[in-house]
């Protein structure tokens, strides 16, 4: 009986990985990280969940009014998206119910224990804000980070145009937290629900926001979606260049290594099986969305997004080198900004693919 193609290719990948491990060679380029001159931006981390759960239940209207005045860019969005306040006439009742909700109080108490200190988060969020200002000097600086409880409605929130990012601490309580199991979070999602992924997800939220307003897909084929998602991941990467790649992509260290060593095999498989220009969602969705990982048969879910990032990265490196040669009068910062703008504007996948060659 003939072995299915999908298994054949990943048997090839496994052999390929063994070969690479044995010879320990790679043409993978060293990551470029610009030197930033001047001081880092200091982001104010606002423990909003503490202030919210300190509300006096007998004075909700007055205290919510004070919170709105203190945090005008955050409170209304929080009440609408997390608590579902759509009608102001029901606002006090909904808030009172939430403050008295036993499960919410248990989660809040857990957060106080797990996130008593945020020293590493502070360091990483400062880096995010500093690189954001480097690449977008005319934009409003990121000066605030709100910690809050999202009630498991999502783990990415950022409004860079308002100068803040969100850090949903109830989505960072560690694999196996009872609420994740009760909510049936898949293990590949639970694995990233921890402190280490917190700022990486915030950076990704910033990147998603910017890409949605600055770029567009060239179509609905796999390569179009890979390039679009790759732009988001490239921007995430340059905003937090000193955070591990595995955290940015939501992969484990093993999954990250598996992708890196199987890059050529994945590229060849997608090309030979004519998947790059397929629009069949059943065939292509696993390459551009998160999913489980079975190393004997498959690459991690979202591996196509990662490959899209690698294609964007190659394009960026080539274009940066070209600009340095053609416009030596430009500062390094200006060159990097032009590289980013070019990536935003270009939507033809072929322009990116022409400058990409998978490492051997």
N, C-alpha and C positions, 0 to 999 in steps of 0.2 A: 504493500500500500504506500502511495506517495505521501511523504511528509508535507503538511501544509506549508506554504511559503512563509507565513508569519513566524513559525517555529524555526524554519531553516535560517531565516535572517538573524534571529536572535541566538541560535547556536553559533552562527558566524560571529556575532558580537562577542559572545563569551570567549570564543577562540581568539578574537581580536584583543580582548582585554588581557588574556593570558600572555599573548605575545608582547603587548606593551609593557606589562608588568615585568616580564622577563628581561627585555632589553633596556627598559627604563629610559627611553628616549622620547622626545616630543618636540614639535615645532611650534608649540603654543607660545604666543607672545607674552611678554611681561606687561602687566596692566599699567596703563598710564594714569597717574594721579598728579594733578597740577599742584604746584606750590602756592599756598595762599599766604600772602603777606598781610600783616596786621593782626589785630586781636580777634578772637572768636566771638561770635554773638552769644550772649547769655540769655537763654530762654527761661521765662518764668513758668514753672510747673505749678498749676493751680489745682489743688485737690478738691475738685468740685463735689465729688461724692461726699466728702466730709461736711462741706457747707450745706449740701442738700439734706443730708440726714441729721443735721443739727437744727433743722427748721422746727420751730415750736408749732405743734399741730393745732394749737388754739389761735394762732396768729398767721395762718397761711397766706392770706391776701397781702398783708403788710410785708411779710418776709420774702415772698416771691417778687414783690415790687422792688424790694431792695436788691435782690439778686439780679433782676433785669437791669437795674441801673448800674450795677457793678460789672456785669458781664453781658452787655447788650448783644454781642455778636454770637453768643453761645446759648443762652437760656431758652429762647423761643424755639430754636431748632431742636434742642434737647427735649423739651416738653412735647413737641409735635412728633418727633421720630421715635423716641424711646417710650414715652408714656402714652402716646396716642392722643394728646390733647388737640382736638380740632375745633372744639366749641368752647369759648372762654367761659360760658355759663356753667360748664361742667368741670372747669379747671380745678377748683378747690376740692371738689369731691374726689376727683381722680388722684390728685396729689396725696390727699389724706389716706385714701385706700392703699396707695403704694407705700407710704411711710409705715403703715400698719401691717403690711404684707410680710408674713413670717419668713418666707423663703428669701425675700429681698434683704431682710435684716441679717439672716444667716450669711448670705453672700457678702454683705457689707462687712460683717465682723471678720470673715475670712480674709478679705482684702486688707484689712488693717494689720493682720498678722503677716501676710505674705509680702505686702508692700509697705512695710514700716519705713524703709529707707529706699531712695531712688537714685543713689549716687551714680551708678553705671548708666541708668536711663538718662540722667541729667547730662552726662558726658556725651552720650550718643545723640541726644536731641539737639545739643549745642552744635555738634558737627553737622547735622542735617541742616540747621538754620544757616550756618556759616557757608556751606557749599551752595545752598539755595541762593543766598545773597550774591555769591561769586558769579553764578551763572545767570541770575536775573537781577542785576543791580538796580533796575528801574522799578521793580515790583515792590510791593509792601513787604517789609521784612517779616519773617516768622519770629514772633517774640513771645508767643504764649503756647502752652501745651496743657490742655484740660484733661485731667484724669476723671473718669466717670464710670458709671455702670450702664451698659447698653442693653441689659436684659437679653443678651445673646442674639441681638438683632443684626449684628455685623461687627467685623473687627477692623474696618478701615473708615476713617473719617478725617477729612482735612478740607479746610477752606483757606488756601493760601492767599486768596484775594482779601480775606478778612484778617490775615496774619496769625492764624492758629492751626494747630493740629489736635486731634483727639487721641487719647490713650485709654481705650476701654479695658479697665483692669479685670473685669469679670470674664473677659475672653483670654485671660493670661494666667489662669490659676493652676495650670499643669495638667498633663495627660491623666485621665481617669477621674477628674473632678466630677462628682455625682451629677451635677446639672448637665454636663456634656453627654454623659451616658444616657440620662433621662431624655434629653433632646435628640438622641440618636445621631450625634456628631460622628462621622466616620473617623477611623483612627488616623488617617492621613491629615485630617483637619485638627484633631485633638493634639497631634504631635507638635503643632506650631502654636498651641495655646499656652504660651509661657512667657516669662519675662524676657528671654533672649530674643524673641521675635517681635517684641513690642514696637521698637523704634523702626525696625525694618518694614513693618506693616504700615507705620505712619508715613514713612518715606514713599512707599508704594502708593498710598492714598494721595499724596501730593502729586506724584508722577501721573497717576490716572487722571486726576483733575486737570492737569496741564495738557496732557495728550488729547483728552476729549475736546478741549477748546482750541488746540493748536495744530492738530493733525487730523487725518481721516484715512479710512481704509480705501484701498484701490479697488476692492471688490470683495467677493465672498468665498474665494478659493482659499485653500489651506495656506498657500504662500502669502496671500494678502493678510490673513489673520495672524500668521506668524510674524510678519514684518510689523504690523500694528502693535501686537503684544510685545514684540521685541523692543520697540521704541519705548514702551512703558518701563520695561525691565532695564534698558540702557540708562534711562533717566534715573530710575531708582538707584542703580549702581553708582552713578557719578555723584549723586546726592549724599551717599553714605559709603564712600570708597573703602573705608577701613573696617567695615563690618563684613563678616564672612559671607561669601557668595551663597553658601547653603542656606543661610538665614534669609537672604533676599528672595531666593527662589522657593523657599518653603521645602527644600529637600533636606534629607539627612546628609551627613558628610559622605556616607557610603554612596547614596544616590547621586550626589554631586560628582564624585569621582567616576561613577559608572557612566554618567552622561559625558563627562570630559573625555574619557578613554574610548567611548563609543561614538564620538561625534561624526567621524567619517562614515562609519557603518550606518548611522541613522540618516545622514544626508544621502548616501547612495541608495538606501532602501526606499526613501520617499521619492527619489528621482526615478529609479528603475521601475517602480510600481505606479508611476504617473500619479502620485498623490499630491504633489505640489499644486497642481491645477485642478484638483478635484473639489467639488462643492458639496459632495455627499457627506452630510453631517454625521451619519453613522460611522463612516470610515475615518473621518478626520477629527472628531470632537476630542478624542482622548489625547491628541497631540497638543491641544490648546486649552485644556481644562485640567484641573486637579483630579487626581485619581489614585487608586492603589498601585502598589509596586510589587511585581512578581519577577525577581531578577533572572530566573531561569527561562522566562519566555518574553519579557517585555522590558521597555525602558519606563522610567517613572512617568506618571500622568503629567501632562504639561511639558513634556520634553521638547515638543515642537516650538513652544514659546521660548524655551531656553536656546534652541537652535536659531530662532529668529533674533534673539539677543546677540548671539555670536556673529550673525551676518551683519547686524547693525554695528557692532563693535569693530568689525573689519572695515566697514565703510568709513566709520569715524576716524580710524587710524590712518587710512589712506588719504582722506580729505584733509586731515590736520597736517600731514606731511606735505601735501600739495600746497596748502596755504602758506606754510612756513617758507617754502621755496619761492612761491610767486609773490608773496606779500611780506617780505622780511621786516617791513616797518611796523607791522601790527604787533601789539603786545600779545603775550601768551593768553591772557584772559580774553582778549578780543577774538583771537583765533578760536578758542574753545567755544565762545558764544556763537560764532559763525558756523562752526561745525554742528552745534546743536540745532540752530535755526535751519540749516540745510536738511538735517534729518527730519525735522518737523514737516518741512515743505514737500519733500520728495515722497511720493506715494507709489511710484512704479517699482514693483519688486525686482524687475530686471536690472534696474540701476544699482540696486544693492547687491544682487547676486553676481554681477560682473566683477565686483571687487572682493569676492569671498572665495576662499579655497580652504576646505576642511583640513586641519592639521593631520599629518601622517604620524 
